[in-house]
Amino acid sequence: MKLFPQSIVLLIAGITASAASVRADSASGLRERKVDAGEGVSLRAIEAGQAGPGPTLVFVPGWSMGADIWRQQIDRFAPTHRVIAFDPRSQGQSTITTSGNTPEMRAQDLHNLLEQLDARRPVLIGWSQGVQDLAAYVERYGTHDLAGLVLVDAAVSDGADGITARAQESAGQFRMLALYQAHQPDYLRGMMGAIITKPQPEGMIDRLVATGMKTPPSIGTGMLVADLFGVNRTAALKKIDCPTLIIASAKSDELARQQAGAGQIPHARFEKIEDAAHAVFLDQPVRFDELLEKFVKDLTAASAGSTP
């Protein structure tokens, strides 16, 4: 997880699913709805595909991003799986709230979202800040209801201990917060150039920056502090009791920490993607999708083999 311009960490139910407002995009098969996550927070969710023998795939974006950053993966997997992505609270088109902008509360939101959308035994795929959200989810809810986990290019936070362990990096992170507060549009555009290094469809970077602008800087700053330094979540790694895939950029400054984290998970597989920046699924989508497809196929085969 990285923050531009230095190589530092990016971090990056009142309405029932059936009653939620749904908008369909007939051309793409995408269905968009608002789902009540509780306590006055409404999450924008997009869905595609239909439930089948394989698990539902649920994509969790990074800091200040929304569901649409996963659009290539949604289009790729929707023909064979039910796919869900969403804007976390205070991001994208979901409710902006001054409270609860932590991985722990977003984990509760995610749990409520899964219940509302009846997403049973899903594979949860979290990138950057989404890795912290999934670690918080495991800490609170465990993994017995999950088919699998995919952690994308982020080490699970060791909280305030990391300030001491990586003092120079932590100082850089705090300096970047001031830049973000003062120059949000320029900061976000520069960040996109740092985490995405391959050509993207026309207008995509502009759309990602516009999404990032929906998070007020004061809230975005609080998110990052909570993500990076609020809680030591590394204990969650040993609680993961489902198949887990860790996908990292070979260029990541957190590569060693990600590998060490994989070593603490009983059923983890670790994969590096070459020639990719932090947003590995955008820089090298074919390779990323191959790794995810194999992981999900192995899950499906194992599940079929264990059925009496």
N, C-alpha and C positions, 0 to 999 in steps of 0.2 A: 504494500500500500504506500503510495507516494504522494507528496504535495509539491507542486511546481513552485519555484524552479529548482530547489535543491532536492537531492535524493533522500526524501524522508517519507514518513508514513502517510498514505492517503486513506482516510477513512471516509480512501475514498473508502353485544352486537344487537342494536335496536332495529336494524333492517336485516331481515333474513335474506339469504342468497336468492331464494325464489322470488322474494318480493322486491329485491333491489332493482334499480333502474338499469336496464340493459340496452346497449346500443351496438348494433352489429354492423360490421364492414363486410358486405357481401362479396366484394372483390377478393379480399384476403382471407375470409373466414374468421376474422378476429371478432370477438365479442367483448365489449367494454361495459363495465358496471361499477357502481360505487357500493362498497360493502362497509357496514358499520362495524368498527373494531371495538366499540365501547367507549364510554366516557367522552362522548361527543366527537370522536375522531372517525372520519370517513376515509376509507382507502380506495383509490382508483385501482381497479384490477382489470387486466386484459386476459382473455382466454382464447384458445384455439384448439382444434382437434377434438377428438372424442375419447372417452375412456375405453380402454381395450385390455388385452392381457398384460401389457406392461404397466409400470407405475406412472402416475401423474408426475410431471416434471414441474417444479416450482422454482422460478428464478428470482433471486433477491439481489437488487442492484447495490452499488456502492454509494459513497457519500455524495449528497446533493443530486444524485441521478434518479431517473425514473425507469419504469418498466420497458420503455421503448429502446433502451440501450441494448436489450437482448433480442431485438427484432430478427436478426439473422438466425439465431438459434430457435426462436419461435417458429419461423417459417420452415426451418430445416426439420424440426421434430413433430410439428403438428400433424403431418400426414399419418403418423404411426402412434402418436401418444396424445393424451390430453396435456396441454401446456398452460401454465398460469404464470404471469409476471405481475408485479404491482409496484406502485409508488409508495414507499414508506411514509409514515407521518412526517409532516413538514418538508416533504420533497414532492416535486412534480405537481400533480393535480390533487393530491391528497390534502387533508386538513392541515393548515399551518397552526401549530400549537406551541405555546411557550413552555409547556411542561411535558415531561416524559420523553424527551429526545435523547434517549439512551439505548444501548443495545438490549438492556433488560426489559424496557417497556416495549421496544419494537419486537422482541421475542414474544411477548404476550399478544401484541397485535397480530403477529404471524400465526400464532396458535388459534386465535379467534377467526382469522381469515380462512384457515384450513377447515375449521369446523363449519363456517358459514357456507363455504363452497363445496363441502362434502368431499374434500380431497383426502382420501384414505390411503395410508401406506405410501406417501409420496417420496420422491427423491428431492431433497432440498439442495439447491445450488446457489451458494453465496459467494459474491466477489467483493474483495476489499472490505469496506465497512460491513458488508453482508456476512463476512466470516465471523466478525464479532457478534453479530446478531444470532448466528447459528450456534456459536459457543454459548451464548446466554440462553438460547433455547434448550440446548442439551442440559445445561446446569439446572434449569427449572423443570423441564418436562421429560428428560431422558430421551432415548432413541427407540423405545419398544414399539412406537407407532410409525416408525419411518422404515422405508425400504432401503434408503441409503442417503449418504451425505457427499456433497462435492464442495470442497473448499478451494477457492480460486485466488491465488497470488496474494496471500496475506498470512502473516503469522498471528496466531491468537495472542491477544494483548496480555502482557504481564503487569499491567497497571502501573502504579507509581514506582514500583521497583525498576521499571524500565528507564526512569529518569536518571537514576544512579548508574544503572548498568550501561547506558548509552547516553552519557551526559551531552556530548557534542551534538549528536543527532537530535536529542530532545530540545536543546537550545535553538537549533535551526527550525524545529517545528513551531516553537512559540514565536519566533521572528516572522514566520510565514503567516501566522494568524493575523498579525497587524497589517500585513500587505493585503490579505484577503478582505479585511474589514474596510480598508481605505479605498481599494480599487477592485471591487468584486468582478466586474465584467472582464477587465484585462487579466486578472488573476485566473479566472475560469478558462479563458481562451488559452492562456499560456499553459495551464494545467493540461488541457486537452492535447496540446502539442507535445507534452512530455509523456503522457500515458498512452497515446495513440500515435504510432509512427508510420503506419502504412496508409496509402490513399483510401479514402472512404467515399461513399456515394455523395453526390453534390448536395450541399445544404445540411449534411448530417452534423457537422461540427457546430454550425450555427444553432441547430435544434438542441444539441446537448448543452450548449452555453445558455440558451433560453430556459431550459429546464433548470439548470443550476441557479439561475437568477431568481427562481420562484422561492428559494429558501433564503429568508432574510439573513444577512451576514452575522448578526448577533446570535441567531439560532444555530447557524452553521458552525460558528466557533464553539458554541457550547457542545454541539454534537461531537466535534473532534476531540475536545478535552475528555468527554465521557468515554468515547471510543478508545482513546489511547491510554489514558491515565486513570480512569475512574475505578476500574475493577480489574483485579488479576483473574483472568478467565482460564488460565492454563490448566486448572484442575479438571475442567470439562473434558479435556482430551482423553483422559483415562476412563471417563464415563461413557464414551462412545462405544456402543455395542452393536453397530450395524456396519455393513460394508461402506468404506469411505475411500474416495478418490481425492487426492490433493494434486492440483495442477498449478505449477508455478512457472513464471517467466525465468529463463536461464539467466537473465540479466538482473534479477531482483536482488536488492541489498538484503532482503530478508530470507534469502534462499536457505542459508544454514539453519535459521530458526524454523522455517517451514519443514525442512527435513527432520529436524529434531522433534518437532511436533508430530510428524507422521510416525516416528518411532515409538511414540507413547500411545498410539491408537492400535488396538488389537487387530483390526481387520482393514488396515490402510494400505493403499497403493499410492506411490509418489511418482509423478511424471513432470518432466521439464519440457517446456516448449522453447525452441531456439528462435532467435531473430524476432523477438516479440517484446514489446514494452508491457507496462502494467495491465493494460486492457488486452490480455492475451487472446480473448475470444473475438476481438475486432482485428487485431494485427495478424493473427493466424487462425482464421475461423475454420478452415478445413481440418487442420490438425486438432484443434480444440474439439470440434464436433466428432471427429473420429474417436477420440479418447472417451468422450461422454457416451457416444453410441455403444462402444464396446462394453463400458461399465454397465450401462442399462441392460444390454443384451445378456450379459453374464448374470445380472440380478434376476431377470425374467426366467432364464434357463434354470437357475438354482431354485427359484420359487416353484417352477413347474415340476422339477425333479423331486421336491419335498412334498408335493401334493399326493395324498393317498390315492 
